[in-house]
Amino acid sequence: MINNNVISLKRQPFSFAITMNNHVDLCVNASFDSSTYFQARKGLASKNLKGFQDSDAMAVILKNEEKDIGITKEGYNVWFYENDSIHTFREIERKVDTIVCWIQIDKLTIVSYPKYGPEIVEVPLEKVKTDLFLVFVDRVYRKHPNKNHWYNSNDLVDVHKVTCKVVWE
């Protein structure tokens, strides 16, 4: 059940359905920490949000075969659709001018970044006790007049941003 961007879920596998009108790289920050979520709700651009810098991306295996979502306040998952063979989704449905994509989540992969590289802990959904805060951002690099310009996060523009909170039943 969804009410005011709050999703109530049972502690069991679930899917997100994403509707897109073109090829997209969707940046998804998922965290038990609410700070990025509340900053995004206030309208802060993703390039200024903790966990949305260029170097913070966490790759997702094609078709998300791990059936997980990375949980960290320090990075974001990249869900993408390039074509029917190269994407991170479980299922694709083509409509007239949109594509609906489903991604399956069977577990949470908690990622932390101590001093010497990432630490990863997989948690089954049945054991999750803390609300989950999500920020979904579709963003593009703005055009730059200099063709030889090296793009960085300052050149990013948010096309669409959605926040939601998952509470567990």
N, C-alpha and C positions, 0 to 999 in steps of 0.2 A: 504494500500500500504506500502511495506517495501523497504527502500533504505538506505544502509550503516548502518544497525542496528537501523534505525529510523522508527517507525511504525506510520503512520498517520491514526487516527481513528475518526469516528464521535462520538459524545457524546451520545452513546446508548449502550445497552448490547452487549458484544462481548465474544469470546471464545479464549483460548489459546489451541493449539494442541501440545502435548508433545509426542515425540517418544522415547520409552525406549526399551532396549534389555533384561532387567531383572527387578526384584523387586527393587524399588528405593525409597529413601527419597530425594525429590528435595527441596532444600532450596531456597526460593524466597524472596529477599529483594525488597520491593517496597517503593519508597520514593519520595517526592517532592524536597528533598535535593539531589543534584547531586554528593556530595563528595564520597560516597561509589561506585557509578557508575564509576566515573573517576579513582578511585584507582584500581578498578577491571580491567578496560580497560588497565591500566599500568602494569597489571600482578601480583599485590599483592595477595597473597594467602588468601582465605576466612577466615582462622583462625585469620588473622591480620586485617580484615575489620571491621569497626564499624557496629554493627547490626548482626554479624555472630558468636557471642560467644555462648557457650553451653546454657547458661541461657536465651538467647534472642529468643528462638523459640516460635512461636505463633501457637497453634493447629488450624487446620481447621476441621470442622465437617465432618463426613463421607458424601461422595458425594457432599460436599460443598453446603449443602441445603440452606445456607444463600446467596449463589451466590455472594460472595464478595471476596475482597482481602484486607488484612491488610496493611495499609500505615503507615510506621514509619521509621525513620533513626536508630532506636534503636533495631530492631529485624527483624526476617524473618518468613515468612509463611512456613509451612511444607506441601508440596503436596506429597502424597505417594500412591503407589500401592503395596499391599501385596498379594491380590488375587481378584477374581471377585466380592467378597462381601465386602471386607475391602479395601477401597481406598477413595480418595477425589475427584474423577473425575465424571463428568456428564455422560460421555459415554466412553466405552472401545471398541476398535476394535483390535482383534488379527490377526496378519499376521504370516508368516512362522517363523521368528526369532525375531520379534519385537511386541511391544504393542503400539498402538496409543491411547492416552488418551486426552479427551477434558475437560477443566474446564471452567465453565460459570462465567462471571463477569457481574453482573447487577448493582453493587454499590461499592463504596470505603468505607472502614471502617478505619477511621483515628484513630490511637492509639498513645497516648502520655503517658509519664510516669512522672507525677509530683511527689512530695515528698511522697504522701501516696497511691500509687497504680495507676493502669492504668486508663486513661480517654478515652472513646470511643465515636466517633461522626460518624454517618453514613451520607454519602454524595451521592445523586443520580448522575449518570454520567452526566446528563444534566447541572449540576451546577459546574462541575469541570472546572477550568480556568488555572491551572498550569500543565506544562509538568510533566510526570511521568517517573521516572528513575527506571529501573529494573535490578537486577543481579540474574541470575539463576545459582545455583551451585549443582552439584551432587558430593558428597564427601563421603569418607569412612575412617574408622580408620585403620591406618597401623598396621600390626601385631607387637606384642611386644613379646620379648623372654621370659618374665616372665608371666606365665599364670595368676598369681594373681594381675597383674598390673591393677590399676584403670585408665581407659581411661579418657582423658580430651582433650580440644581443641588443645593442642600441638601435639596430635597424629593424627589429621585429615589431610587427603591428598585430594586435589581437583582432581576429575577424569575428570570433564568437567565443564567449566564455560562459560556462555553466558551473554552478556549485551545487553540491548536495551532501547531505549528512546521512549516514547509514546508522540506524539504531537496531540493535539485535533483540529479537523477541525471546 
